[in-house]
């Protein structure tokens, strides 16, 4: 007669699988912030945009806590995407809609 899995064990397996899926999804979303398009960026809240900008700086080995870096990347991305930098969750970018954020900044420059 085959063994029957207990409900507790089954619940643990499902919980473990759910945690793994969430962790993989969060790592994937952060793996290449520069691949996000201007339209995707425009649809984010202000807090989510700040997180993406921070991830962009980190991805390019720039100090995310440096005010010049933070302001520089924010202004560059907003300008590139045609956003005003104030309104969040806009329906679409006004420029470079399907282009990646990676193209918004000259990443070879180490200063703003």
Biopython code that builds the backbone (N, CA, C, O; Angstrom):
import numpy as np
from Bio.PDB.StructureBuilder import StructureBuilder

atoms = [
    (1, "UNK", "N", (0.843, -1.166, 0.000)),
    (1, "UNK", "CA", (0.000, 0.000, 0.000)),
    (1, "UNK", "C", (0.899, 1.243, 0.000)),
    (1, "UNK", "O", (1.814, 1.334, 0.818)),
    (2, "UNK", "N", (0.650, 2.212, -0.914)),
    (2, "UNK", "CA", (1.492, 3.398, -0.973)),
    (2, "UNK", "C", (1.277, 4.286, 0.252)),
    (2, "UNK", "O", (0.185, 4.349, 0.817)),
    (3, "UNK", "N", (2.360, 4.971, 0.642)),
    (3, "UNK", "CA", (2.289, 5.876, 1.788)),
    (3, "UNK", "C", (1.506, 7.122, 1.398)),
    (3, "UNK", "O", (1.616, 7.612, 0.274)),
    (4, "UNK", "N", (0.733, 7.615, 2.316)),
    (4, "UNK", "CA", (-0.047, 8.829, 2.087)),
    (4, "UNK", "C", (0.654, 9.972, 2.811)),
    (4, "UNK", "O", (0.967, 9.876, 3.998)),
    (5, "UNK", "N", (0.895, 11.056, 2.075)),
    (5, "UNK", "CA", (1.568, 12.212, 2.669)),
    (5, "UNK", "C", (0.642, 12.877, 3.667)),
    (5, "UNK", "O", (-0.558, 13.019, 3.432)),
    (6, "UNK", "N", (1.217, 13.279, 4.776)),
    (6, "UNK", "CA", (0.404, 13.944, 5.791)),
    (6, "UNK", "C", (0.052, 15.354, 5.328)),
    (6, "UNK", "O", (0.806, 15.936, 4.547)),
    (7, "UNK", "N", (-1.065, 15.924, 5.778)),
    (7, "UNK", "CA", (-1.434, 17.287, 5.400)),
    (7, "UNK", "C", (-0.389, 18.309, 5.826)),
    (7, "UNK", "O", (-0.173, 19.300, 5.129)),
    (8, "UNK", "N", (0.262, 18.078, 6.962)),
    (8, "UNK", "CA", (1.290, 19.011, 7.436)),
    (8, "UNK", "C", (2.467, 19.023, 6.472)),
    (8, "UNK", "O", (2.951, 20.087, 6.088)),
    (9, "UNK", "N", (2.923, 17.846, 6.085)),
    (9, "UNK", "CA", (4.063, 17.762, 5.154)),
    (9, "UNK", "C", (3.686, 18.379, 3.810)),
    (9, "UNK", "O", (4.481, 19.107, 3.216)),
    (10, "UNK", "N", (2.485, 18.092, 3.332)),
    (10, "UNK", "CA", (2.027, 18.649, 2.063)),
    (10, "UNK", "C", (2.009, 20.180, 2.135)),
    (10, "UNK", "O", (2.408, 20.857, 1.187)),
    (11, "UNK", "N", (1.544, 20.717, 3.267)),
    (11, "UNK", "CA", (1.515, 22.169, 3.456)),
    (11, "UNK", "C", (2.903, 22.778, 3.449)),
    (11, "UNK", "O", (3.107, 23.858, 2.895)),
    (12, "UNK", "N", (3.872, 22.085, 4.067)),
    (12, "UNK", "CA", (5.256, 22.575, 4.084)),
    (12, "UNK", "C", (5.845, 22.599, 2.681)),
    (12, "UNK", "O", (6.553, 23.534, 2.307)),
    (13, "UNK", "N", (5.546, 21.560, 1.912)),
    (13, "UNK", "CA", (6.059, 21.500, 0.538)),
    (13, "UNK", "C", (5.483, 22.652, -0.272)),
    (13, "UNK", "O", (6.217, 23.310, -1.010)),
    (14, "UNK", "N", (4.196, 22.907, -0.151)),
    (14, "UNK", "CA", (3.573, 24.008, -0.877)),
    (14, "UNK", "C", (4.127, 25.354, -0.429)),
    (14, "UNK", "O", (4.382, 26.227, -1.258)),
    (15, "UNK", "N", (4.313, 25.526, 0.867)),
    (15, "UNK", "CA", (4.862, 26.780, 1.385)),
    (15, "UNK", "C", (6.284, 27.001, 0.880)),
    (15, "UNK", "O", (6.644, 28.116, 0.503)),
    (16, "UNK", "N", (7.085, 25.950, 0.872)),
    (16, "UNK", "CA", (8.457, 26.050, 0.381)),
    (16, "UNK", "C", (8.473, 26.407, -1.102)),
    (16, "UNK", "O", (9.274, 27.232, -1.540)),
    (17, "UNK", "N", (7.587, 25.783, -1.866)),
    (17, "UNK", "CA", (7.508, 26.074, -3.302)),
    (17, "UNK", "C", (7.079, 27.518, -3.533)),
    (17, "UNK", "O", (7.614, 28.186, -4.417)),
    (18, "UNK", "N", (6.126, 28.003, -2.756)),
    (18, "UNK", "CA", (5.662, 29.376, -2.906)),
    (18, "UNK", "C", (6.777, 30.373, -2.602)),
    (18, "UNK", "O", (6.946, 31.357, -3.322)),
    (19, "UNK", "N", (7.532, 30.120, -1.541)),
    (19, "UNK", "CA", (8.653, 31.003, -1.191)),
    (19, "UNK", "C", (9.696, 31.005, -2.301)),
    (19, "UNK", "O", (10.229, 32.061, -2.641)),
    (20, "UNK", "N", (9.990, 29.857, -2.862)),
    (20, "UNK", "CA", (10.977, 29.762, -3.946)),
    (20, "UNK", "C", (10.523, 30.541, -5.173)),
    (20, "UNK", "O", (11.326, 31.216, -5.816)),
    (21, "UNK", "N", (9.249, 30.449, -5.496)),
    (21, "UNK", "CA", (8.725, 31.168, -6.665)),
    (21, "UNK", "C", (8.794, 32.670, -6.452)),
    (21, "UNK", "O", (9.206, 33.402, -7.351)),
    (22, "UNK", "N", (8.400, 33.137, -5.284)),
    (22, "UNK", "CA", (8.450, 34.573, -4.985)),
    (22, "UNK", "C", (9.892, 35.073, -5.007)),
    (22, "UNK", "O", (10.171, 36.140, -5.554)),
    (23, "UNK", "N", (10.795, 34.320, -4.424)),
    (23, "UNK", "CA", (12.209, 34.716, -4.403)),
    (23, "UNK", "C", (12.766, 34.787, -5.820)),
    (23, "UNK", "O", (13.487, 35.728, -6.153)),
    (24, "UNK", "N", (12.447, 33.820, -6.644)),
    (24, "UNK", "CA", (12.942, 33.820, -8.027)),
    (24, "UNK", "C", (12.383, 35.001, -8.792)),
    (24, "UNK", "O", (13.104, 35.633, -9.564)),
    (25, "UNK", "N", (11.122, 35.308, -8.596)),
    (25, "UNK", "CA", (10.512, 36.444, -9.290)),
    (25, "UNK", "C", (11.137, 37.757, -8.873)),
    (25, "UNK", "O", (11.370, 38.627, -9.712)),
    (26, "UNK", "N", (11.413, 37.913, -7.580)),
    (26, "UNK", "CA", (12.010, 39.170, -7.122)),
    (26, "UNK", "C", (13.441, 39.308, -7.612)),
    (26, "UNK", "O", (13.874, 40.414, -7.937)),
    (27, "UNK", "N", (14.178, 38.219, -7.673)),
    (27, "UNK", "CA", (15.541, 38.287, -8.199)),
    (27, "UNK", "C", (15.546, 38.591, -9.678)),
    (27, "UNK", "O", (16.406, 39.332, -10.156)),
    (28, "UNK", "N", (14.603, 38.032, -10.411)),
    (28, "UNK", "CA", (14.510, 38.277, -11.843)),
    (28, "UNK", "C", (14.210, 39.732, -12.125)),
    (28, "UNK", "O", (14.783, 40.318, -13.043)),
    (29, "UNK", "N", (13.314, 40.326, -11.342)),
    (29, "UNK", "CA", (12.942, 41.710, -11.597)),
    (29, "UNK", "C", (14.107, 42.664, -11.348)),
    (29, "UNK", "O", (14.160, 43.737, -11.948)),
    (30, "UNK", "N", (15.033, 42.292, -10.480)),
    (30, "UNK", "CA", (16.156, 43.149, -10.154)),
    (30, "UNK", "C", (17.398, 42.822, -10.973)),
    (30, "UNK", "O", (18.374, 43.571, -10.928)),
    (31, "UNK", "N", (17.385, 41.738, -11.709)),
    (31, "UNK", "CA", (18.591, 41.275, -12.361)),
    (31, "UNK", "C", (19.094, 42.239, -13.427)),
    (31, "UNK", "O", (20.305, 42.363, -13.611)),
    (32, "UNK", "N", (18.201, 42.924, -14.134)),
    (32, "UNK", "CA", (18.636, 43.866, -15.145)),
    (32, "UNK", "C", (17.663, 45.034, -15.200)),
    (32, "UNK", "O", (16.782, 45.067, -16.059)),
    (33, "UNK", "N", (17.813, 45.986, -14.299)),
    (33, "UNK", "CA", (16.890, 47.119, -14.292)),
    (33, "UNK", "C", (16.971, 47.949, -15.562)),
    (33, "UNK", "O", (16.007, 48.629, -15.915)),
    (34, "UNK", "N", (18.098, 47.907, -16.252)),
    (34, "UNK", "CA", (18.257, 48.664, -17.488)),
    (34, "UNK", "C", (17.416, 48.141, -18.633)),
    (34, "UNK", "O", (17.215, 48.848, -19.620)),
    (35, "UNK", "N", (16.920, 46.918, -18.526)),
    (35, "UNK", "CA", (16.091, 46.331, -19.581)),
    (35, "UNK", "C", (14.653, 46.847, -19.532)),
    (35, "UNK", "O", (13.902, 46.688, -20.494)),
    (36, "UNK", "N", (14.273, 47.465, -18.413)),
    (36, "UNK", "CA", (12.916, 48.004, -18.292)),
    (36, "UNK", "C", (12.710, 49.096, -19.337)),
    (36, "UNK", "O", (13.604, 49.911, -19.566)),
    (37, "UNK", "N", (11.543, 49.119, -19.972)),
    (37, "UNK", "CA", (11.259, 50.140, -20.977)),
    (37, "UNK", "C", (10.725, 51.408, -20.318)),
    (37, "UNK", "O", (10.318, 51.398, -19.156)),
    (38, "UNK", "N", (10.736, 52.486, -21.072)),
    (38, "UNK", "CA", (10.203, 53.744, -20.554)),
    (38, "UNK", "C", (8.728, 53.620, -20.192)),
    (38, "UNK", "O", (8.297, 54.181, -19.185)),
    (39, "UNK", "N", (7.945, 52.898, -20.991)),
    (39, "UNK", "CA", (6.530, 52.713, -20.658)),
    (39, "UNK", "C", (6.365, 51.958, -19.342)),
    (39, "UNK", "O", (5.501, 52.305, -18.536)),
    (40, "UNK", "N", (7.176, 50.938, -19.116)),
    (40, "UNK", "CA", (7.108, 50.183, -17.864)),
    (40, "UNK", "C", (7.488, 51.077, -16.682)),
    (40, "UNK", "O", (6.860, 51.029, -15.625)),
    (41, "UNK", "N", (8.517, 51.884, -16.877)),
    (41, "UNK", "CA", (8.982, 52.805, -15.838)),
    (41, "UNK", "C", (7.913, 53.855, -15.536)),
    (41, "UNK", "O", (7.672, 54.183, -14.374)),
    (42, "UNK", "N", (7.277, 54.377, -16.578)),
    (42, "UNK", "CA", (6.254, 55.407, -16.405)),
    (42, "UNK", "C", (5.081, 54.902, -15.574)),
    (42, "UNK", "O", (4.461, 55.675, -14.843)),
    (43, "UNK", "N", (4.776, 53.628, -15.678)),
    (43, "UNK", "CA", (3.627, 53.052, -14.973)),
    (43, "UNK", "C", (3.890, 52.822, -13.482)),
    (43, "UNK", "O", (2.967, 52.491, -12.738)),
    (44, "UNK", "N", (5.136, 52.994, -13.040)),
    (44, "UNK", "CA", (5.487, 52.736, -11.647)),
    (44, "UNK", "C", (5.126, 53.909, -10.743)),
    (44, "UNK", "O", (5.003, 55.048, -11.195)),
    (45, "UNK", "N", (4.959, 53.608, -9.461)),
    (45, "UNK", "CA", (4.776, 54.665, -8.469)),
    (45, "UNK", "C", (6.126, 55.355, -8.249)),
    (45, "UNK", "O", (7.162, 54.857, -8.688)),
    (46, "UNK", "N", (6.106, 56.481, -7.578)),
    (46, "UNK", "CA", (7.348, 57.214, -7.297)),
    (46, "UNK", "C", (8.325, 56.342, -6.522)),
    (46, "UNK", "O", (9.515, 56.323, -6.838)),
    (47, "UNK", "N", (7.856, 55.631, -5.530)),
    (47, "UNK", "CA", (8.720, 54.756, -4.736)),
    (47, "UNK", "C", (9.335, 53.646, -5.569)),
    (47, "UNK", "O", (10.510, 53.317, -5.403)),
    (48, "UNK", "N", (8.551, 53.074, -6.456)),
    (48, "UNK", "CA", (9.064, 52.009, -7.330)),
    (48, "UNK", "C", (10.098, 52.558, -8.309)),
    (48, "UNK", "O", (11.081, 51.887, -8.622)),
    (49, "UNK", "N", (9.874, 53.773, -8.789)),
    (49, "UNK", "CA", (10.852, 54.401, -9.696)),
    (49, "UNK", "C", (12.175, 54.631, -8.973)),
    (49, "UNK", "O", (13.244, 54.378, -9.530)),
    (50, "UNK", "N", (12.102, 55.104, -7.748)),
    (50, "UNK", "CA", (13.327, 55.330, -6.975)),
    (50, "UNK", "C", (14.104, 54.033, -6.791)),
    (50, "UNK", "O", (15.334, 54.028, -6.851)),
    (51, "UNK", "N", (13.397, 52.951, -6.569)),
    (51, "UNK", "CA", (14.046, 51.647, -6.410)),
    (51, "UNK", "C", (14.746, 51.235, -7.703)),
    (51, "UNK", "O", (15.869, 50.734, -7.666)),
    (52, "UNK", "N", (14.095, 51.440, -8.835)),
    (52, "UNK", "CA", (14.703, 51.102, -10.132)),
    (52, "UNK", "C", (15.938, 51.961, -10.376)),
    (52, "UNK", "O", (16.967, 51.458, -10.829)),
    (53, "UNK", "N", (15.839, 53.247, -10.078)),
    (53, "UNK", "CA", (16.988, 54.149, -10.258)),
    (53, "UNK", "C", (18.158, 53.696, -9.391)),
    (53, "UNK", "O", (19.305, 53.694, -9.838)),
    (54, "UNK", "N", (17.870, 53.320, -8.175)),
    (54, "UNK", "CA", (18.912, 52.816, -7.265)),
    (54, "UNK", "C", (19.547, 51.548, -7.829)),
    (54, "UNK", "O", (20.768, 51.396, -7.796)),
    (55, "UNK", "N", (18.726, 50.644, -8.344)),
    (55, "UNK", "CA", (19.228, 49.402, -8.937)),
    (55, "UNK", "C", (20.084, 49.682, -10.170)),
    (55, "UNK", "O", (21.071, 48.988, -10.414)),
    (56, "UNK", "N", (19.708, 50.698, -10.947)),
    (56, "UNK", "CA", (20.519, 51.084, -12.106)),
    (56, "UNK", "C", (21.908, 51.539, -11.659)),
    (56, "UNK", "O", (22.917, 51.134, -12.236)),
    (57, "UNK", "N", (21.949, 52.377, -10.634)),
    (57, "UNK", "CA", (23.238, 52.855, -10.127)),
    (57, "UNK", "C", (24.093, 51.700, -9.622)),
    (57, "UNK", "O", (25.285, 51.627, -9.922)),
    (58, "UNK", "N", (23.492, 50.807, -8.863)),
    (58, "UNK", "CA", (24.228, 49.659, -8.325)),
    (58, "UNK", "C", (24.733, 48.776, -9.458)),
    (58, "UNK", "O", (25.863, 48.291, -9.411)),
    (59, "UNK", "N", (23.904, 48.565, -10.473)),
    (59, "UNK", "CA", (24.293, 47.719, -11.611)),
    (59, "UNK", "C", (25.501, 48.279, -12.355)),
    (59, "UNK", "O", (26.233, 47.541, -13.014)),
    (60, "UNK", "N", (25.702, 49.597, -12.242)),
    (60, "UNK", "CA", (26.833, 50.238, -12.934)),
    (60, "UNK", "C", (27.929, 50.668, -11.960)),
    (60, "UNK", "O", (28.734, 51.547, -12.268)),
    (61, "UNK", "N", (27.953, 50.043, -10.789)),
    (61, "UNK", "CA", (28.981, 50.297, -9.786)),
    (61, "UNK", "C", (29.094, 51.765, -9.395)),
    (61, "UNK", "O", (30.187, 52.275, -9.150)),
    (62, "UNK", "N", (27.945, 52.434, -9.342)),
    (62, "UNK", "CA", (27.904, 53.818, -8.884)),
    (62, "UNK", "C", (27.228, 53.851, -7.526)),
    (62, "UNK", "O", (26.299, 53.084, -7.271)),
    (63, "UNK", "N", (27.683, 54.721, -6.668)),
    (63, "UNK", "CA", (27.189, 54.813, -5.292)),
    (63, "UNK", "C", (25.733, 55.305, -5.288)),
    (63, "UNK", "O", (25.467, 56.446, -5.664)),
    (64, "UNK", "N", (24.795, 54.452, -4.865)),
    (64, "UNK", "CA", (23.382, 54.847, -4.888)),
    (64, "UNK", "C", (23.009, 55.863, -3.808)),
    (64, "UNK", "O", (21.966, 56.510, -3.914)),
    (65, "UNK", "N", (23.838, 56.018, -2.771)),
    (65, "UNK", "CA", (23.544, 56.967, -1.701)),
    (65, "UNK", "C", (24.139, 58.345, -1.963)),
    (65, "UNK", "O", (23.966, 59.257, -1.155)),
    (66, "UNK", "N", (24.835, 58.505, -3.081)),
    (66, "UNK", "CA", (25.398, 59.791, -3.458)),
    (66, "UNK", "C", (24.290, 60.636, -4.083)),
    (66, "UNK", "O", (23.673, 60.222, -5.065)),
    (67, "UNK", "N", (24.035, 61.814, -3.522)),
    (67, "UNK", "CA", (22.945, 62.675, -3.986)),
    (67, "UNK", "C", (23.104, 63.043, -5.466)),
    (67, "UNK", "O", (22.122, 63.078, -6.207)),
    (68, "UNK", "N", (24.336, 63.316, -5.891)),
    (68, "UNK", "CA", (24.559, 63.648, -7.300)),
    (68, "UNK", "C", (24.182, 62.499, -8.218)),
    (68, "UNK", "O", (23.567, 62.715, -9.263)),
    (69, "UNK", "N", (24.545, 61.278, -7.839)),
    (69, "UNK", "CA", (24.185, 60.110, -8.642)),
    (69, "UNK", "C", (22.674, 59.922, -8.689)),
    (69, "UNK", "O", (22.103, 59.676, -9.751)),
    (70, "UNK", "N", (22.034, 60.040, -7.532)),
    (70, "UNK", "CA", (20.583, 59.842, -7.461)),
    (70, "UNK", "C", (19.841, 60.864, -8.304)),
    (70, "UNK", "O", (18.953, 60.514, -9.082)),
    (71, "UNK", "N", (20.208, 62.131, -8.144)),
    (71, "UNK", "CA", (19.555, 63.180, -8.936)),
    (71, "UNK", "C", (19.881, 63.043, -10.420)),
    (71, "UNK", "O", (19.015, 63.232, -11.274)),
    (72, "UNK", "N", (21.127, 62.717, -10.715)),
    (72, "UNK", "CA", (21.546, 62.593, -12.105)),
    (72, "UNK", "C", (20.806, 61.502, -12.848)),
    (72, "UNK", "O", (20.318, 61.729, -13.955)),
    (73, "UNK", "N", (20.715, 60.317, -12.256)),
    (73, "UNK", "CA", (20.032, 59.219, -12.935)),
    (73, "UNK", "C", (18.541, 59.510, -13.042)),
    (73, "UNK", "O", (17.924, 59.199, -14.060)),
    (74, "UNK", "N", (17.957, 60.100, -12.009)),
    (74, "UNK", "CA", (16.534, 60.433, -12.033)),
    (74, "UNK", "C", (16.217, 61.414, -13.157)),
    (74, "UNK", "O", (15.272, 61.211, -13.919)),
    (75, "UNK", "N", (17.005, 62.469, -13.256)),
    (75, "UNK", "CA", (16.783, 63.471, -14.297)),
    (75, "UNK", "C", (17.039, 62.907, -15.688)),
    (75, "UNK", "O", (16.308, 63.212, -16.630)),
    (76, "UNK", "N", (18.073, 62.086, -15.818)),
    (76, "UNK", "CA", (18.393, 61.505, -17.123)),
    (76, "UNK", "C", (17.277, 60.575, -17.608)),
    (76, "UNK", "O", (16.872, 60.633, -18.770)),
    (77, "UNK", "N", (16.789, 59.726, -16.715)),
    (77, "UNK", "CA", (15.733, 58.782, -17.099)),
    (77, "UNK", "C", (14.432, 59.527, -17.389)),
    (77, "UNK", "O", (13.760, 59.237, -18.378)),
    (78, "UNK", "N", (14.073, 60.488, -16.529)),
    (78, "UNK", "CA", (12.842, 61.251, -16.761)),
    (78, "UNK", "C", (12.907, 61.995, -18.091)),
    (78, "UNK", "O", (11.934, 62.007, -18.845)),
    (79, "UNK", "N", (14.035, 62.606, -18.378)),
    (79, "UNK", "CA", (14.199, 63.330, -19.633)),
    (79, "UNK", "C", (14.119, 62.385, -20.832)),
    (79, "UNK", "O", (13.431, 62.674, -21.811)),
    (80, "UNK", "N", (14.815, 61.270, -20.753)),
    (80, "UNK", "CA", (14.852, 60.280, -21.828)),
    (80, "UNK", "C", (13.453, 59.730, -22.116)),
    (80, "UNK", "O", (13.082, 59.523, -23.272)),
    (81, "UNK", "N", (12.691, 59.499, -21.059)),
    (81, "UNK", "CA", (11.354, 58.922, -21.211)),
    (81, "UNK", "C", (10.260, 59.973, -21.408)),
    (81, "UNK", "O", (9.096, 59.628, -21.612)),
    (82, "UNK", "N", (10.629, 61.245, -21.347)),
    (82, "UNK", "CA", (9.647, 62.310, -21.534)),
    (82, "UNK", "C", (8.692, 62.454, -20.365)),
    (82, "UNK", "O", (7.521, 62.786, -20.550)),
    (83, "UNK", "N", (9.188, 62.206, -19.167)),
    (83, "UNK", "CA", (8.364, 62.299, -17.966)),
    (83, "UNK", "C", (8.686, 63.585, -17.225)),
    (83, "UNK", "O", (9.789, 64.118, -17.344)),
    (84, "UNK", "N", (7.718, 64.084, -16.455)),
    (84, "UNK", "CA", (7.953, 65.341, -15.752)),
    (84, "UNK", "C", (8.630, 65.168, -14.399)),
    (84, "UNK", "O", (9.013, 66.156, -13.772)),
    (85, "UNK", "N", (8.784, 63.929, -13.940)),
    (85, "UNK", "CA", (9.480, 63.684, -12.688)),
    (85, "UNK", "C", (8.635, 63.913, -11.454)),
    (85, "UNK", "O", (9.113, 63.719, -10.336)),
    (86, "UNK", "N", (7.390, 64.321, -11.632)),
    (86, "UNK", "CA", (6.518, 64.585, -10.497)),
    (86, "UNK", "C", (5.364, 63.582, -10.457)),
    (86, "UNK", "O", (5.071, 63.006, -9.409)),
    (87, "UNK", "N", (4.725, 63.381, -11.580)),
    (87, "UNK", "CA", (3.569, 62.499, -11.660)),
    (87, "UNK", "C", (4.014, 61.048, -11.696)),
    (87, "UNK", "O", (4.896, 60.674, -12.469)),
    (88, "UNK", "N", (3.397, 60.242, -10.854)),
    (88, "UNK", "CA", (3.723, 58.816, -10.907)),
    (88, "UNK", "C", (2.568, 58.054, -11.549)),
    (88, "UNK", "O", (1.461, 58.571, -11.697)),
    (89, "UNK", "N", (2.854, 56.829, -11.919)),
    (89, "UNK", "CA", (1.886, 55.942, -12.564)),
    (89, "UNK", "C", (1.222, 56.601, -13.766)),
    (89, "UNK", "O", (-0.004, 56.648, -13.866)),
    (90, "UNK", "N", (2.046, 57.106, -14.674)),
    (90, "UNK", "CA", (1.536, 57.700, -15.896)),
    (90, "UNK", "C", (1.138, 56.580, -16.858)),
    (90, "UNK", "O", (1.707, 55.489, -16.803)),
    (91, "UNK", "N", (0.163, 56.839, -17.742)),
    (91, "UNK", "CA", (-0.282, 55.774, -18.643)),
    (91, "UNK", "C", (0.796, 55.312, -19.621)),
    (91, "UNK", "O", (0.818, 54.148, -20.019)),
    (92, "UNK", "N", (1.675, 56.207, -20.001)),
    (92, "UNK", "CA", (2.751, 55.844, -20.924)),
    (92, "UNK", "C", (3.810, 56.938, -20.925)),
    (92, "UNK", "O", (3.545, 58.087, -20.571)),
    (93, "UNK", "N", (4.999, 56.557, -21.326)),
    (93, "UNK", "CA", (6.066, 57.541, -21.485)),
    (93, "UNK", "C", (5.739, 58.405, -22.702)),
    (93, "UNK", "O", (4.986, 57.990, -23.583)),
    (94, "UNK", "N", (6.295, 59.575, -22.742)),
    (94, "UNK", "CA", (6.061, 60.476, -23.875)),
    (94, "UNK", "C", (7.191, 60.419, -24.898)),
    (94, "UNK", "O", (7.104, 61.034, -25.961)),
    (95, "UNK", "N", (8.241, 59.686, -24.580)),
    (95, "UNK", "CA", (9.375, 59.528, -25.496)),
    (95, "UNK", "C", (10.022, 58.168, -25.247)),
    (95, "UNK", "O", (9.964, 57.640, -24.136)),
    (96, "UNK", "N", (10.622, 57.618, -26.261)),
    (96, "UNK", "CA", (11.380, 56.352, -26.152)),
    (96, "UNK", "C", (10.579, 55.257, -25.437)),
    (96, "UNK", "O", (11.119, 54.522, -24.610)),
    (97, "UNK", "N", (9.316, 55.162, -25.758)),
    (97, "UNK", "CA", (8.374, 54.306, -25.030)),
    (97, "UNK", "C", (8.824, 52.860, -24.880)),
    (97, "UNK", "O", (8.728, 52.294, -23.791)),
    (98, "UNK", "N", (9.306, 52.265, -25.940)),
    (98, "UNK", "CA", (9.683, 50.843, -25.905)),
    (98, "UNK", "C", (11.189, 50.632, -25.800)),
    (98, "UNK", "O", (11.680, 49.513, -25.951)),
    (99, "UNK", "N", (11.908, 51.703, -25.545)),
    (99, "UNK", "CA", (13.361, 51.609, -25.428)),
    (99, "UNK", "C", (13.759, 51.372, -23.972)),
    (99, "UNK", "O", (13.081, 51.839, -23.056)),
    (100, "UNK", "N", (14.851, 50.650, -23.761)),
    (100, "UNK", "CA", (15.282, 50.343, -22.391)),
    (100, "UNK", "C", (15.885, 51.548, -21.675)),
    (100, "UNK", "O", (16.464, 52.439, -22.298)),
    (101, "UNK", "N", (15.735, 51.552, -20.370)),
    (101, "UNK", "CA", (16.300, 52.628, -19.545)),
    (101, "UNK", "C", (17.822, 52.683, -19.648)),
    (101, "UNK", "O", (18.428, 53.731, -19.426)),
    (102, "UNK", "N", (18.427, 51.568, -19.980)),
    (102, "UNK", "CA", (19.887, 51.491, -20.130)),
    (102, "UNK", "C", (20.406, 52.582, -21.065)),
    (102, "UNK", "O", (21.517, 53.084, -20.893)),
    (103, "UNK", "N", (19.586, 52.944, -22.061)),
    (103, "UNK", "CA", (20.002, 53.938, -23.056)),
    (103, "UNK", "C", (19.845, 55.380, -22.570)),
    (103, "UNK", "O", (20.222, 56.308, -23.285)),
    (104, "UNK", "N", (19.307, 55.581, -21.392)),
    (104, "UNK", "CA", (19.019, 56.928, -20.899)),
    (104, "UNK", "C", (20.251, 57.662, -20.382)),
    (104, "UNK", "O", (20.256, 58.890, -20.290)),
    (105, "UNK", "N", (21.290, 56.913, -20.048)),
    (105, "UNK", "CA", (22.447, 57.500, -19.366)),
    (105, "UNK", "C", (23.736, 57.091, -20.065)),
    (105, "UNK", "O", (23.859, 55.973, -20.566)),
    (106, "UNK", "N", (24.694, 58.011, -20.092)),
    (106, "UNK", "CA", (26.039, 57.674, -20.554)),
    (106, "UNK", "C", (26.755, 57.030, -19.373)),
    (106, "UNK", "O", (27.341, 57.720, -18.538)),
    (107, "UNK", "N", (26.703, 55.706, -19.311)),
    (107, "UNK", "CA", (27.226, 54.987, -18.157)),
    (107, "UNK", "C", (28.750, 54.977, -18.095)),
    (107, "UNK", "O", (29.312, 54.588, -17.071)),
    (108, "UNK", "N", (29.429, 55.391, -19.150)),
    (108, "UNK", "CA", (30.888, 55.425, -19.092)),
    (108, "UNK", "C", (31.383, 56.611, -18.273)),
    (108, "UNK", "O", (32.514, 56.600, -17.787)),
    (109, "UNK", "N", (30.543, 57.638, -18.116)),
    (109, "UNK", "CA", (30.888, 58.783, -17.277)),
    (109, "UNK", "C", (30.706, 58.384, -15.821)),
    (109, "UNK", "O", (29.682, 57.794, -15.477)),
    (110, "UNK", "N", (31.652, 58.684, -14.972)),
    (110, "UNK", "CA", (31.571, 58.320, -13.566)),
    (110, "UNK", "C", (31.108, 59.478, -12.684)),
    (110, "UNK", "O", (31.024, 59.335, -11.464)),
    (111, "UNK", "N", (30.810, 60.617, -13.296)),
    (111, "UNK", "CA", (30.323, 61.776, -12.548)),
    (111, "UNK", "C", (29.193, 62.425, -13.330)),
    (111, "UNK", "O", (29.112, 62.313, -14.554)),
    (112, "UNK", "N", (28.332, 63.100, -12.599)),
    (112, "UNK", "CA", (27.222, 63.803, -13.254)),
    (112, "UNK", "C", (27.618, 65.223, -13.526)),
    (112, "UNK", "O", (26.827, 65.990, -14.074)),
]
sb = StructureBuilder()
sb.init_structure("model")
sb.init_model(0)
sb.init_chain("A")
sb.init_seg("    ")
for serial, (resi, resn, name, xyz) in enumerate(atoms, 1):
    if name == "N":
        sb.init_residue(resn, " ", resi, " ")
    sb.init_atom(name, np.array(xyz, "f"), 0.0, 1.0, " ", f" {name:<3s}", serial, name[0])
structure = sb.get_structure()
